[in-house]
Amino acid sequence: MSISLTAMFAASLYQVKASDADPASMDEAVALLARTANTRPTSFESINGGLLVNDIPIPTDAPGAAYVRKMLDDHGLRRLTLPAGLEPRRWREMAEVLASVPELYPTLDDMRDALRASVPAAAVLSSAHEPGFTDLREELFEIPGLITDAGAVASAPTEGLTSRSTDRSELSARLDPILRDAGEAVVSHDFERLSRLLLELIAMGDRADDATRMILARERRRVTPQSTVGAMVRLLPRPDISPVIPKAVLALGRDGVEALLEAMRGTPNGVERRTYIEALSVARDADEAILASLGSAQADLVRDAAEVAGRRRMDSAIQPLGHLLKHNDEGVRTAAWQALEAIGTNEALAALYGDHGSGRIR
């Protein structure tokens, strides 16, 4: 059972990452996975170079074992535990998170938030976890000095809001009114008010140390779900929108970027797509998500992501853009060509024109 479960999970992860995967194959893979897991809780653990599934050692050459272990290791996870009775779509969402580039979820807290958005009972243990360290998400406020995701006490503060100088009561006194008002703004769909509060939280985080910044990000996500960020993004094409709303979306970093990409995937409207492209071109922390979108099976998304990569002058996108010059969609090929010209480095022009193109740079 554990070996077949490993193989099914690996197949689902592969289907998510494969550029040529079709929806029917993905549906079949997660349906088999859900059936194999059946009604019992499931755990995957990478330890000492091996893989345990439901606490049973899996042979290193078993189908999918190396692939599953690599996914865990890439995200710095030692153990992932999922509840019994997950539906196929929940397994699919788990696979999509784990198959993502690690930079999308750089901390254990980020990964836990992503997993629990689909499966609230999901539990993760970092590969850096040591006995005696508590769960960051559940107990961070309870730890004197605040333990960071790496298990080390936060460094001494220099200025602003810091975990050493600010105890729980002081932080709560500053944070709770903002969170209360933000929650009310979400319920009333007062996105202008919500945006001002989000910008206040983000500004607090910019002045904070890493541990306190994690608390602020966690609490922000708790009161402002991704569906609300998506609703804010869909307002951006409106000519009468308050300028504070796009400012907040752009300051949200990865959450805002994901909402912009999701909105861009879901609309054929050229005016709306142009608005999202403009926003992604200047958004914080967008490069990794744009790179991932260049490998999408959706040609419109690839075309727009290529334009964004060019406008952002993304050196990291040069190689995938070079591959897109041979894409079967003419719009994608044109966008990749224009993006490489916009990046304009020797490497970009070499990808575009061949080695002789590098001589175009003065």
Sequence and secondary structure as in RCSB ss.txt:
>XXXX:A:sequence
MSISLTAMFAASLYQVKASDADPASMDEAVALLARTANTRPTSFESINGGLLVNDIPIPTDAPGAAYVRKMLDDH
GLRRLTLPAGLEPRRWREMAEVLASVPELYPTLDDMRDALRASVPAAAVLSSAHEPGFTDLREELFEIPGLITDA
GAVASAPTEGLTSRSTDRSELSARLDPILRDAGEAVVSHDFERLSRLLLELIAMGDRADDATRMILARERRRVTP
QSTVGAMVRLLPRPDISPVIPKAVLALGRDGVEALLEAMRGTPNGVERRTYIEALSVARDADEAILASLGSAQAD
LVRDAAEVAGRRRMDSAIQPLGHLLKHNDEGVRTAAWQALEAIGTNEALAALYGDHGSGRIR
>XXXX:A:secstr
 HHHHHHHHHHHHHHHH TT  HHHHHHHHHHHHHHHTTS EEEEEETTEEEETTEEE TTSTTHHHHHHHHHHT
TEEEEEE TT  HHHHHHHHHHHTS GGGS SHHHHHHHHHHH TT EEEETT  TT   HHHHGGGSTT B TT
S B     SSS TTT  HHHHHHHHHHHHHHHHHHHHHT HHHHHHHHHHHHHHHHTS HHHHHHHHHHHHHHS 
HHHHHHHHTTTT TT  THHHHHHHHTTHHHHHHHHHHHHT   HHHHHHHHHHHHH TT HHHHHHHTT S HH
HHHHHHHHHHHTT GGGHHHHHHHTT SSHHHHHHHHHHHHHH  HHHHHHHH GGGGGG  
